[in-house]
Amino acid sequence: MPATDPAVPRGSEHGPGSPRRIVLAAGLIAASLDIAFAIGFWALRDVPAQRILQSVASGVLGADAYAGGAASAALGLVLHIAIAVMMAMVYDMASLRLRILVRRPVLFGAMYGVLLFGAMNWLVVPLSAAAMAPPSGLWLWCGLAAHIVLVGIPCALGARLADAARRRRGPDLR
């Protein structure tokens, strides 16, 4: 069987170049870049990768996440990926109404990264079961920069590629 199915037109809803797959890929890229950054940042301070992933899981499990070993770390990874994919989906959906978001993806992706950083650190995490203080010092500024470059901009660029795929499909398939 060929790598691409000739019965599925390129750029169709479920084909390899579909908008859905592009946005999913953007979310996976953002998740991978962001978690690699966090693991690398904290590895320089002798914090193991498992603990970083458990800190994500602590949003659901609370302090019990740190005693959950590899299972809670795996949960943290799944949650991190799901959140990043949803972030990419939200940007893409907003771009369907606000066309400027795909016309200027670097500018608005950077702004989206700032928004996401603020929302996660001063809204989502405080409302979760995680017992974490808001970021400060070097982690604050590096985390903000990472959300701009590694999360917001990839989400925006994914939306731009998805928009191009939608335009290639034509008006009857939008």
C-alpha positions as CSV (number, residue, x, y, z in Angstrom):
1,M,0.0,0.0,0.0
2,P,1.5,3.4,-0.9
3,A,2.5,5.9,1.8
4,T,-0.3,8.3,0.7
5,D,-3.7,7.0,-0.4
6,P,-4.5,8.2,-3.9
7,A,-8.2,8.1,-3.0
8,V,-7.7,10.9,-0.4
9,P,-7.0,14.2,-2.2
10,R,-4.0,16.1,-0.9
11,G,-5.2,18.7,1.6
12,S,-8.5,16.9,2.3
13,E,-9.9,16.8,5.8
14,H,-8.1,13.6,6.7
15,G,-5.2,13.4,4.3
16,P,-1.5,14.0,5.1
17,G,-1.8,17.7,4.4
18,S,-5.1,18.2,6.1
19,P,-5.6,21.3,8.3
20,R,-6.4,19.0,11.3
21,R,-3.2,17.1,11.0
22,I,-1.2,20.3,10.5
23,V,-2.7,21.9,13.7
24,L,-2.1,18.6,15.5
25,A,1.5,18.6,14.4
26,A,1.9,22.2,15.5
27,G,0.6,21.3,19.0
28,L,3.0,18.3,19.1
29,I,5.9,20.4,18.1
30,A,5.1,23.1,20.6
31,A,4.7,20.4,23.4
32,S,8.0,18.8,22.5
33,L,9.9,22.1,22.3
34,D,8.4,23.4,25.6
35,I,9.0,20.2,27.6
36,A,12.5,19.8,26.2
37,F,13.2,23.4,27.3
38,A,11.8,22.8,30.8
39,I,13.7,19.5,31.3
40,G,16.9,21.1,30.0
41,F,16.5,24.2,32.2
42,W,15.9,22.2,35.4
43,A,18.5,19.5,34.5
44,L,21.1,22.3,34.9
45,R,19.9,22.6,38.5
46,D,20.0,18.8,39.1
47,V,16.3,18.3,38.8
48,P,15.5,15.0,37.0
49,A,13.2,14.9,34.0
50,Q,10.8,12.6,35.8
51,R,10.2,15.3,38.4
52,I,9.4,17.9,35.8
53,L,6.8,15.7,34.2
54,Q,5.4,14.8,37.7
55,S,5.1,18.6,38.4
56,V,2.7,18.7,35.4
57,A,0.7,15.7,36.7
58,S,0.5,17.5,40.1
59,G,-2.0,19.8,38.5
60,V,-4.4,16.8,38.7
61,L,-2.9,14.6,41.4
62,G,-1.6,17.2,43.8
63,A,1.5,16.3,45.8
64,D,0.8,12.6,45.3
65,A,2.2,13.0,41.8
66,Y,5.7,13.1,43.2
67,A,5.3,9.7,44.7
68,G,3.8,8.2,41.6
69,G,7.0,7.3,39.8
70,A,7.0,6.7,36.1
71,A,3.2,6.4,36.0
72,S,2.6,10.0,37.2
73,A,5.5,11.2,34.9
74,A,3.7,9.6,31.9
75,L,0.4,11.2,33.0
76,G,2.3,14.6,33.1
77,L,3.6,14.1,29.6
78,V,0.1,13.2,28.3
79,L,-1.4,16.2,30.0
80,H,1.4,18.5,28.7
81,I,0.8,17.3,25.1
82,A,-3.0,17.5,25.3
83,I,-2.7,21.1,26.6
84,A,-0.3,22.1,23.9
85,V,-2.5,20.6,21.2
86,M,-5.5,22.5,22.6
87,M,-3.4,25.7,22.5
88,A,-2.7,25.1,18.8
89,M,-6.4,24.4,18.1
90,V,-7.5,27.5,19.9
91,Y,-5.2,29.7,17.9
92,D,-6.3,28.0,14.7
93,M,-10.0,28.5,15.5
94,A,-9.4,32.1,16.4
95,S,-7.6,32.6,13.1
96,L,-10.7,31.6,11.2
97,R,-12.4,34.8,12.4
98,L,-9.3,37.0,12.9
99,R,-7.4,36.7,9.6
100,I,-4.6,38.9,10.9
101,L,-3.5,36.0,13.1
102,V,-2.4,34.0,10.0
103,R,-1.2,37.0,8.0
104,R,1.3,38.0,10.8
105,P,2.0,34.7,12.6
106,V,5.3,35.7,14.2
107,L,4.0,38.9,15.8
108,F,0.7,37.4,16.9
109,G,2.2,34.0,17.8
110,A,4.6,35.9,20.1
111,M,1.7,37.7,21.7
112,Y,-0.2,34.4,22.0
113,G,2.9,33.0,23.8
114,V,2.8,35.8,26.3
115,L,-0.9,35.3,26.8
116,L,-0.5,31.5,27.3
117,F,2.4,32.0,29.8
118,G,0.3,34.4,31.8
119,A,-2.8,32.2,31.7
120,M,-1.0,29.0,32.6
121,N,1.0,30.5,35.5
122,W,-1.5,32.9,37.0
123,L,-4.8,31.2,36.2
124,V,-4.6,27.5,35.4
125,V,-1.9,26.4,37.8
126,P,-3.3,28.3,40.8
127,L,-6.7,26.8,40.1
128,S,-5.3,23.3,39.8
129,A,-4.2,20.9,42.5
130,A,-0.5,21.8,42.0
131,A,1.0,23.6,45.0
132,M,3.4,25.8,43.0
133,A,4.4,29.4,43.4
134,P,4.2,31.6,40.3
135,P,7.5,31.7,38.4
136,S,10.2,34.2,39.5
137,G,13.7,35.1,38.7
138,L,15.5,33.5,35.8
139,W,12.7,30.8,35.4
140,L,10.2,33.6,34.9
141,W,12.1,35.3,32.1
142,C,13.3,32.1,30.4
143,G,9.9,30.6,30.7
144,L,8.3,33.6,29.1
145,A,10.8,33.6,26.3
146,A,10.2,29.9,25.8
147,H,6.5,30.3,25.6
148,I,6.9,33.0,23.0
149,V,9.4,31.2,20.8
150,L,8.6,27.5,21.4
151,V,4.8,27.6,22.0
152,G,3.1,30.7,20.6
153,I,5.0,31.0,17.4
154,P,4.8,27.3,16.4
155,C,1.0,27.4,17.1
156,A,0.7,30.5,14.9
157,L,2.8,29.0,12.1
158,G,0.7,25.8,12.3
159,A,-2.5,27.8,11.9
160,R,-0.9,29.6,8.9
161,L,-0.1,26.3,7.2
162,A,-3.6,24.9,8.0
163,D,-5.1,28.1,6.5
164,A,-3.0,27.5,3.3
165,A,-4.2,23.9,3.2
166,R,-7.9,25.0,3.6
167,R,-7.4,27.5,0.7
168,R,-6.0,24.8,-1.5
169,R,-9.0,22.6,-0.9
170,G,-11.4,25.1,-2.5
171,P,-14.7,26.6,-1.4
172,D,-16.7,23.4,-1.7
173,L,-14.6,21.6,0.9
174,R,-14.1,24.3,3.5
